[in-house]
Amino acid sequence: MSNDTRHTLGAWGEEQAALYLVNRGYRIVERGYRCRFGEIDIIAGSAEELIFCEVKTRRQGALAEPQEAVSIRKQRRLLKTADWYLNQHPWEGDLRFDVIAIVARKIGFDIVNIEWFQDAFPGEL
């Protein structure tokens, strides 16, 4: 898969994940938040909690499940990025780190499966 195709699939997956969260009552606070430590795909919130969400999208038939791509190294980068975000945007409520894993059809952009892993990893590593 070329980098352009992978980028297009990833952007599509992030859009699907944002819609998925909105349909469950969350508001999207930020998308593609970047700082010197890394990027957080989606920051979503409710009155009580703020969610830092990593989105992983793969084609049907891939060798690994999408959520398996969120390594310890990636988790550490997400934690540092979230810490930076919270220094800029103080928050008093609960925090959570989630992963949304999307599997798309081999051809085209149709969802085969979407899984939401809440509290996918601890807020400290």
Secondary structure, DSSP 8 states (H G I E B T S, - for coil): --HHHHHHHHHHHHHHHHHHHHTTT-EEEEEEEEETTEEEEEEEE-SSEEEEEEEEEEETT-SS-GGGG--HHHHHHHHHHHHHHHHHS---SEEEEEEEEEEE-SSSS-EEEEEEETT-S-S--
